[in-house]
Amino acid sequence: MTDVELRDPAFTERYRAIAARDSRFDGQFYTAVRTTGIYCRPSCPARTPKAENVSFYLTSAAAHEAGFRACKRCLPEAAPGTPAWDLRRDLTGRAMRLVADGVVDREGVSGLAHRLGYSERQLHRLLVSELGAGPLALARAQRAQTARTLLVGTSLRLADVAFAAGFGSIRQFNDTVAEVFGATPSELRARARRPARGSGGAARSRGPGSARVPVRISLTLPVREPFDARGVLEFLAVRAIEGVEFADLGPAGPVDAEGTTRSADAGAHVLRYARTVVLPHGPGAFEVRVPRPGSGRVDLDLELADLADAPVAVARVRRLLDLDADPVAVDSSLAADPVLAPSVEAVPGIRVPGTLDPAELLVRAIVGQQISVAAARTHLSRLAKGVGTPYVSAFEGLTLLFPTPRQIAGPPGSQDAAAYLRLPARTLATVLGAARDLADGTLTLSVGDDPDDLRRRLVARPGIGPWTAGYVALRVLGDPDVLMDGDVALLAGARNLGLVSAEESRPHQFKELALRGAAWAPWRSYAAMHLWRSA
């Protein structure tokens, strides 16, 4: 450790965090100790190392590349993910979101580079410069994290764990686990601190034309507290499409488009949300459960066509529930506004829901323009029942897959969707046009898109305005700093909280809200969730 590094404010802040064993920083950086050759999470209970022996890394992959192995005591790979990948709009953030979604495993480094608009050499150089590891090393660390989760959290056979985590061979799996964790896969499983919560078996084809037996596994996902689980599940529940989604929020009462009145004993109920989903290797479904507030975990049951989809499903569920957010940073910033502070105090750890499928979210956003949440849900439920694909699930309430863009667009000249959506002609034309372009690849959406470019491309399309483009950026990209222009619900919430003057005209109120919201950057998406609640 050089004198320059010791004087670095970022180093000083991180060293204070590890000295305090502050769990809020788990997953945000990793502490490597040269004298032991291991790296830890900031909250590791081991004795704090001397500052001159410490180096900090933004990713576990960088620590691996520098020759360190994971701590057996604090299990740094079990920490929640890094919130910076949503906060950062640059190449690094976009690349990390795509790596987490399994793009390198499915399409290789060339596929990742193509999606980001760089050459493979440029991409490698930039990621090494920013993170200390290239795309292959980052994907390898992702596979190691998945393998550890499956080894500790399930009773899957070791060969199935290797396959599910994306390793090309058993030998590669064994070598990587031993190198990263300093233990064989069997030893890592034996050291698990708690018994496996569930089990699963690999899906095997029985021959041409035969059905595949779904893989069912159960996992536990770590989450930073505070976590407003009821809030994020209520958001999804009021928008739930019949047959595609199902929610049980318990004794808090029925959920409607106007919000939910919470009962005193609501916290004792296990919150549940389930839905179907199309993954790279086929259709599947999942169910998430939050057994009690403050547990720091979400229980996840997966039903997969192929075990290889496990890491992708986990990554997408984490994005859907915004599990990698930094709630302390968000709440601290927003509470600095004295008008917003009571809402932050009443609902700590608020989350911004993501999406499982960018194309589906765009269709839902267009349908929802100018109508209520309940009306949009009715239209979309009819559409799913009319052109969606039936699905048989072990989870209650799930019978359909949301229709693909090709199913929505239908054959050339088809107007089948019109019978189910029953929208104004202009809105229907926008839905069908977007579906056709998504189906043929003319329009693409992914978690790795640049936010500004995504908005420009969407607003350039007939029938899509700034509100819809902002909403898509908020939920597809996890953009933490979106305050939708022209959102009447946001304006109603702002009036209720006293953030804007009720006597002024609506255009003046929107302008006033935008000016007031500038102080909430870079967390305006989370402020929007508070305003929506107040509405």
FENZI-V965445 format. One record per helix or strand. SS is the DSSP state (a for helix, b for strand). FROM is the first residue (numbers start at 1). LEN is the number of residues. If there is no record, write none. Layout:
ss={SS | SS}
from={FROM | FROM}
len={LEN | LEN}
This chain:
ss={a | a | a | b | b | b | a | b | a | b | a | a | a | a | a | a | b | a | a | a | b | b | a | b | b | a | b | b | a | b | b | b | a | a | a | a | a | b | b | b | a | a | a | a | a | a | a | a}
from={3 | 9 | 23 | 26 | 29 | 38 | 51 | 54 | 60 | 69 | 76 | 84 | 91 | 103 | 120 | 135 | 154 | 158 | 170 | 185 | 198 | 215 | 229 | 242 | 245 | 250 | 256 | 259 | 266 | 271 | 282 | 297 | 307 | 327 | 338 | 358 | 373 | 389 | 398 | 400 | 405 | 416 | 425 | 451 | 466 | 488 | 506 | 524}
len={5 | 11 | 3 | 1 | 5 | 3 | 3 | 4 | 6 | 2 | 3 | 4 | 10 | 14 | 12 | 19 | 1 | 8 | 12 | 6 | 1 | 8 | 10 | 2 | 4 | 3 | 1 | 1 | 3 | 9 | 9 | 8 | 15 | 8 | 9 | 10 | 15 | 2 | 1 | 2 | 5 | 6 | 16 | 9 | 11 | 10 | 15 | 11}
